[in-house]
Amino acid sequence: MSDVLFRPVWNALAGRLAHASVGGDRARRFAPDIGWLASARDDSPESLRALAELVPATGTLLLLQADPIVIPPGTTATMTADAVQMVSARLGAATCDAPIVPMTADDAPAMLELATLTKPGPFAARTPTLGEFWGIKERGVLVAMAGERMRHTGFTEVSGVCTHPSARGRGYARALSAWVAARIAARGETPYLMAYATNTAAIELYLTLGFVHHRAMNVAAIALTA
């Protein structure tokens, strides 16, 4: 498996998503109105200092990598967690009774509202510009969605999978995850995704869709030291 997934945030932001990032040749983060994932190129002192310079005056950046996370000087970890990286070994079928529709710019406010409520991961006003997003609506109201976030040569991440509490238990997350993964695979790329290690329900869902555990990942949120 390609090493681009070992430090996926850096490899996405220094590669196919460079246009969506800020930073330089040692550290990058998503533009603030897209998200707050960030990464240094490596753990050298120069790269860690460059990463620290990207931390906002208020708020946090989220780090995600297979390597143990080294906290940059002048910052503090406000949260640490274990995660798993999963890749698609085969495509599992999933259907639901509701139609799956493409998200457009007109849906952006509803997408942000749903993500803010359900917290599927970093999601900001322009996150939907990273790739295709698809959703399910009930009586014209968006109740579930999924889409694409990090992109690499040969790989695209399934992300933003969420369902409104009032619509859970109907198989929407399963159907949307399978739909997005199938579209990625149809382009000749391998779908992959991330989940917190404690989110066993999501992990079990992804296993049934043909995803397999690839590696353990480390997560940390960092803020400037007060």
C-alpha positions as CSV (number, residue, x, y, z in Angstrom):
1,M,0.0,0.0,0.0
2,S,1.3,3.4,-0.9
3,D,3.1,5.5,1.8
4,V,0.9,8.5,0.9
5,L,-1.6,7.2,3.5
6,F,1.1,7.1,6.2
7,R,0.9,10.9,6.6
8,P,-2.2,11.5,4.5
9,V,-2.9,15.1,5.4
10,W,0.6,16.3,4.4
11,N,0.5,14.2,1.2
12,A,-2.9,15.5,0.2
13,L,-2.1,19.2,1.0
14,A,1.3,19.1,-0.7
15,G,-0.2,17.3,-3.7
16,R,-3.6,17.2,-5.2
17,L,-5.2,19.5,-2.7
18,A,-2.4,22.1,-2.6
19,H,-4.9,24.7,-4.0
20,A,-7.0,24.2,-0.8
21,S,-4.2,24.6,1.6
22,V,-2.0,27.3,3.2
23,G,1.6,26.9,4.3
24,G,4.8,26.0,2.6
25,D,7.2,23.2,1.9
26,R,7.5,22.1,5.5
27,A,3.9,22.3,6.9
28,R,0.5,22.9,5.6
29,R,-3.1,23.1,6.8
30,F,-6.4,23.3,5.0
31,A,-7.6,26.9,4.3
32,P,-9.6,28.0,7.4
33,D,-12.9,28.0,5.6
34,I,-12.3,24.4,4.4
35,G,-11.2,22.7,7.6
36,W,-8.6,22.5,10.3
37,L,-6.6,19.4,9.5
38,A,-2.9,20.1,9.3
39,S,0.4,18.3,9.0
40,A,4.1,18.8,9.0
41,R,6.2,17.2,6.3
42,D,8.2,15.4,8.9
43,D,9.3,15.8,12.6
44,S,12.4,17.9,12.0
45,P,12.6,21.0,14.2
46,E,12.2,23.2,11.1
47,S,9.0,21.4,10.1
48,L,7.5,21.5,13.6
49,R,8.2,25.2,13.8
50,A,6.5,25.8,10.5
51,L,3.5,23.8,11.7
52,A,3.3,25.8,14.9
53,E,3.1,29.0,12.8
54,L,-0.1,27.7,11.2
55,V,-2.0,27.3,14.5
56,P,-4.6,30.1,14.8
57,A,-4.6,32.6,17.6
58,T,-7.8,31.1,18.9
59,G,-9.0,27.6,18.1
60,T,-7.1,24.4,17.2
61,L,-5.6,22.4,14.4
62,L,-6.2,18.7,14.1
63,L,-3.2,16.4,13.3
64,L,-3.7,12.9,11.9
65,Q,-0.9,10.5,11.0
66,A,0.5,7.0,11.6
67,D,3.7,8.3,13.2
68,P,3.5,9.1,16.9
69,I,2.6,12.8,17.0
70,V,5.3,15.2,18.1
71,I,3.7,18.4,19.6
72,P,5.3,21.5,18.0
73,P,7.0,24.0,20.3
74,G,4.8,26.7,21.6
75,T,1.7,24.6,21.3
76,T,-0.3,22.3,23.6
77,A,-2.3,19.1,22.8
78,T,-5.9,19.8,23.8
79,M,-7.0,16.3,22.8
80,T,-5.4,13.0,21.7
81,A,-7.0,9.9,20.4
82,D,-6.5,6.7,18.5
83,A,-8.0,6.2,15.1
84,V,-8.0,3.5,12.4
85,Q,-7.4,3.9,8.7
86,M,-9.4,1.6,6.5
87,V,-9.1,0.9,2.7
88,S,-11.6,-0.7,0.4
89,A,-10.7,-4.3,-0.4
90,R,-14.0,-5.0,-2.2
91,L,-17.2,-3.0,-2.8
92,G,-20.2,-4.0,-0.7
93,A,-23.6,-3.2,-2.1
94,A,-26.1,-1.1,0.0
95,T,-29.5,0.3,-0.9
96,C,-32.1,2.4,0.8
97,D,-35.6,3.5,-0.1
98,A,-34.7,7.2,-0.5
99,P,-33.1,8.6,-3.6
100,I,-29.4,9.7,-3.4
101,V,-29.0,13.2,-4.9
102,P,-25.9,15.3,-5.7
103,M,-25.2,18.2,-3.5
104,T,-24.8,21.6,-5.1
105,A,-23.7,25.0,-4.0
106,D,-27.3,25.7,-3.0
107,D,-27.0,22.9,-0.4
108,A,-23.9,24.2,1.3
109,P,-25.7,26.0,4.2
110,A,-27.8,22.8,4.9
111,M,-24.6,20.6,4.7
112,L,-22.8,22.8,7.2
113,E,-25.8,22.8,9.5
114,L,-26.0,19.0,9.4
115,A,-22.3,18.6,10.0
116,T,-22.3,21.1,12.8
117,L,-25.1,19.1,14.5
118,T,-23.7,15.6,14.0
119,K,-19.9,16.3,14.0
120,P,-18.6,13.8,11.4
121,G,-15.2,15.4,11.6
122,P,-13.7,18.7,10.4
123,F,-16.3,20.4,8.2
124,A,-16.4,24.1,7.3
125,A,-18.2,26.3,4.8
126,R,-16.1,25.3,1.8
127,T,-15.4,21.7,2.7
128,P,-17.9,20.5,0.0
129,T,-15.6,22.1,-2.7
130,L,-13.0,19.3,-2.1
131,G,-14.9,16.7,-4.1
132,E,-18.3,15.2,-4.8
133,F,-20.9,15.1,-2.0
134,W,-24.2,13.3,-2.1
135,G,-27.2,13.4,0.2
136,I,-30.6,12.2,1.1
137,K,-33.5,14.6,1.6
138,E,-36.8,14.1,3.3
139,R,-39.5,16.6,2.3
140,G,-36.8,18.8,0.9
141,V,-34.7,18.8,4.0
142,L,-31.2,17.3,4.0
143,V,-31.0,14.5,6.6
144,A,-27.9,12.5,5.5
145,M,-24.8,13.0,3.4
146,A,-21.3,11.7,2.5
147,G,-18.6,12.9,0.2
148,E,-14.9,13.1,-0.6
149,R,-12.1,15.0,1.3
150,M,-8.4,14.0,1.0
151,R,-7.2,13.1,-2.4
152,H,-3.9,11.4,-3.4
153,T,-2.6,9.7,-6.5
154,G,-4.6,6.5,-6.6
155,F,-6.7,7.2,-3.4
156,T,-9.6,9.3,-2.3
157,E,-11.0,9.5,1.2
158,V,-14.7,8.9,1.9
159,S,-15.6,11.6,4.5
160,G,-18.4,13.7,6.0
161,V,-20.6,10.7,6.6
162,C,-23.5,11.8,8.8
163,T,-27.2,11.4,9.5
164,H,-29.6,13.6,11.3
165,P,-30.7,12.0,14.6
166,S,-34.3,12.0,13.4
167,A,-33.4,9.9,10.4
168,R,-31.1,7.3,11.9
169,G,-31.7,3.6,11.6
170,R,-32.8,3.7,8.0
171,G,-29.5,2.7,6.4
172,Y,-28.7,6.1,5.0
173,A,-25.1,6.2,6.2
174,R,-24.5,2.8,4.8
175,A,-26.0,3.6,1.4
176,L,-24.2,6.9,1.1
177,S,-20.9,5.4,2.1
178,A,-21.2,2.6,-0.5
179,W,-22.4,5.1,-3.1
180,V,-19.4,7.5,-2.7
181,A,-16.9,4.6,-2.5
182,A,-18.3,3.1,-5.7
183,R,-17.9,6.4,-7.6
184,I,-14.3,6.7,-6.4
185,A,-13.6,3.1,-7.5
186,A,-15.2,3.8,-10.9
187,R,-12.5,6.4,-11.5
188,G,-9.8,3.8,-10.9
189,E,-9.0,5.0,-7.4
190,T,-9.0,3.1,-4.1
191,P,-11.5,4.5,-1.5
192,Y,-10.2,4.9,2.0
193,L,-11.5,6.4,5.3
194,M,-10.7,7.2,8.9
195,A,-12.7,6.5,12.1
196,Y,-11.9,7.0,15.7
197,A,-11.0,3.6,17.3
198,T,-13.8,4.0,19.8
199,N,-16.4,4.4,17.1
200,T,-17.0,0.7,16.9
201,A,-20.4,1.1,15.2
202,A,-19.0,3.0,12.3
203,I,-16.0,0.5,12.0
204,E,-18.4,-2.4,11.9
205,L,-20.5,-0.7,9.2
206,Y,-17.4,0.0,7.0
207,L,-16.3,-3.7,7.4
208,T,-19.6,-4.8,6.0
209,L,-19.0,-2.5,3.0
210,G,-15.7,-4.2,2.2
211,F,-13.3,-1.9,3.9
212,V,-10.5,-3.5,5.9
213,H,-8.2,-2.2,8.6
214,H,-5.0,-0.8,7.1
215,R,-3.2,0.8,10.0
216,A,-3.6,2.5,13.4
217,M,-3.5,6.3,13.3
218,N,-2.8,9.0,15.9
219,V,-4.9,12.1,16.3
220,A,-4.2,15.2,18.3
221,A,-5.7,18.7,18.5
222,I,-3.2,21.4,19.2
223,A,-3.6,25.0,20.3
224,L,-1.1,27.8,21.1
225,T,0.3,27.6,24.6
226,A,-1.4,30.2,26.8
